[in-house]
Amino acid sequence: MLLQYRRGASLLHRISPLSKLVMLAAWTAAVLNSEHLLVQGLMFLVLLVIGKLGAGLLFSQLRKAVFFVLSFGLPYFVLTTLAVPGKELLWELGPIHIAEDSMMLAGALTVRMFNLFVSSLLFITTTDPRDFVHSLTLRLKVPYRFAFGVSIALTFLPLLEEEGRVIAQAHKVRGSEPKTGIRNKLRYYRNYGVSILVNCVRRVQQTAGAMEAKGFGAYPERTYLRVRRFSRYSAWYAGGSVLMVLIGTLW
């Protein structure tokens, strides 16, 4: 599964969740601040290096993430190229106009999607939801009900991915693969989405029942048995990320 925490001893695994959250916010701000294709491309290459060396991800996992974003990034690139008006015309066919500056902007926005997704992927795969809850409640003094809600959301992401895979295999076994034609494909994906939604509601009901049976939320404070120790340089990594973003913005 792609969106799932993976145990490890890499550099990102040793950084505290709050520091990684600050780093993710700083990286997101830097990504959203630029609309240049070259800058976005360089940032994407940096992310791939961090994913391999800093998070210990395999090339197959990074390739899977890239192809996942490409599935909707490529149509977005085409539509943006056609929709955004440009000055330097490259090709024209009737009402269709393709300009060089439109393609460059569409490419930058598409690579931006890759950067946002891969950076979030690195945070999810290297951050244990339990450690994230501990950091929110013990360090930031966030109410544990809200913190556990965030933890459940992070836990449900791989479950939803697994549900989708199982449902797709079940449809394939039953011979209900999408037929040719846009209408048939829309009908198939509608039924596919409804199946995932029904299973999600069922899991939410089961989780809510289990939490209620265990008396979750009965007391204003909550104790923890497991509290991890992270690298003492975590704050330096977070501060360095913010400083680099500020320098890049002012530059």
N, C-alpha and C positions, 0 to 999 in steps of 0.2 A: 504494500500500500504506500502511496506517495505522501499523503498528509498524516504522518504518524511520528510520534516521538521515538527515536532510536537511541538506545543506550550506547555510550561510548566514553572515551577519555580524551577527546580532541580539545583543542583550545577553546572553542565555543561552548563545549560541554562544561568546562571548568569556570566559565564566567557566570556570574549571578544572573538570574532572570531579569531583575530590574535594570541591570546594566545593559543587558542585551536588548531590552525594550527601549531604552534610551538610544542605543546604537541604531535600532531599527527605525525609530522616529527620525533620527538625524539623517539616516540614509534615504528615507522616504522624502524628507524635505529637499534633499539634494537632487533626487530624481525628478521631483515635480518642479524644481526651479529651472530646469534646462529643457529646451526644445531643439537642441542641436543633435543631429544624428551621430556625429563623431563622438561627442561627449557621452551620449547614452550607450553607444557601442563599447566605449572604453570601460564604462561603469559595469556593463554586463560581463565583460571579460574579467574584471576584478571580482565580480560575484562568483563566477565559475571557479576562479583560483581559490577564493575563500571557501567555497563549498567543498572543493577537493582537499585542500591542505588544512583549512581551519575547522571544517566540520566533519571531515573523514567520509564524505559521501563518495559513492562509486560513480564512475562515468555513466553507467547504465541508469542510475537514479537521476543524474543531472540530465541525461538525454531524454528520459521519460518526462521530466518537468518541462523541458524545452518543447517537446512535441505536443504536450498537453496545451501549453499556451499558444502554440502555433495553430492549433485546431480552430481557435476563434481569433487569433491575432492576424492571420493571413486575410480572412474576409474583412476584418476591420481596416487593414492596410489598403485593400482594393477600394472599399467604400469611401474611405477618407481621401484617397487620391482623386477619385471621381467627384467628390462633393466639394472639396476645398478649392476655391478659385486660385489660379496662379498667374504669374506674369510671363515667365519664360516657357513658352509653349513648345512641347516636344512632339506631340502627335495629336491629330484631330480627325474625327470621323463623325460627321453629322453633328449631333448635339453633344457628343462625347469629346471632352477636352482634357488632355493630360499635360500638366506642366511640371517642369523640373523641380521648382520650389515646393509644389504640392506634394510630389513624391518624397522629397526630403523631409518635409514636415510629417507626412504619414509614416515614414520609416522611423522617425524619432519617437512619435507617439506609440508606435507598435513596440519598439524596443523598450520603451518606458514600461509597457505592460509586462514584458519579460522581467525587467528589473524589480518591479513591485512584487510580482509573484514569487520569484526565486528568493528574494530577501525575506519575504514572509515564510517561505518554505524552510529556509535555514533556521529561522527562529523556532518554528514548530518542531522540526526534527531534532533540535539540540536542547529543548527546554521541556523538562518533566512538568506536566500540569500540577503535580503535587508541590513541587518546589516553587512554582509560580504562585500558587495559593498561599504558601508560607510567606513568601516575600511580600505579597500584597497585604496580608493581615498583620504580620509581625513588624514589618519595616514601615509601610505606608499607613498602617492602622485603618485599612479598608475594612468595612463590615464583612465578616466571613461569609454571610449569605451571598453577597454580591461576588466575592472572590470565588466561591464554589460554583457560582453560575458561570463565570468565565472558564473555570476548570472543566465543567461539564461540556461547555461549547467546544473546547479544544479536544476533549475526549470523543465527542460525537463525530468530529470530522473524519477520522479513519473508519468509524463505524458506518457512516453514510457512504463512504467510498466502497466499503466491503458490501454493503447492501446493494448498491448499484451493480457491482460485479456479479453478485449472486443472482439478482433479478435478470440481468442480461443473459446469463447462462441458462436460467430457467426458460426464458423466452426462446432461446435457441434450441433447447431440447424439445420444446413443444412445437417447434416449427413455425413460430410466429415472428420470424424475422421481417424487417420492413421490406415491402414490395416496391417495385418501381413506381415512380410517380410522386409528385410533391404531396398530394392529398394523403396517400397511403403512408408516407413517411411521417407526416404530421400526426396522423392518427396513431401510429405506432409509438412515437415519442410522447404523445399525450398519455397513452396508457402506461408507458414506462415511468413517466413522472408521477402519475397517480399512485402507482405501486410503491415507489420510493417514499412518497408523502405518507401513505397509510402506514408503512413500516416505521417511519420516523415518529408518527404520532403514537404508535404502540410502544415504542421504546421510551418515549418521554413519559407516558403513563406508568410504565413499569418502574422507571427511575424515580418518579415522584412518589409512587407507592412505597418503594424501598426506603427513601429518605424519610417519609412520614412514619414508617414503622420503626425506624431507628431513632426517632425523636429529634431529627435535625431541626435546628432553630429554636429548641425549647429553652436554651440558656443564652444570655447575652454574650458570654465569652466562650471560647473553645480552646482546648489544649491540643498539643500535637506530640506524637510519639517520635516522629522522624523529622529531624531538622538537619539539613546538609550544610557543610562548610564549603565555600567557594574560594576562588583565587583572591588574594588580597589586592591584586592589581585590577580587579573588575571595574572599580570606580575610575581608574586611570584610562581604561579602554573607552568607557562611556564619555568621559571628559574629552579625550582625544578626538573621538568621533564628532562631538559637537563643535570642537575648535576647528577641525578640518572643514566642516560644513560652513562655518562662519567665514573662514578665510576664503573658501571657494566662492561664496556668495558675494563677498566684498571685492574679490579680485575681478 
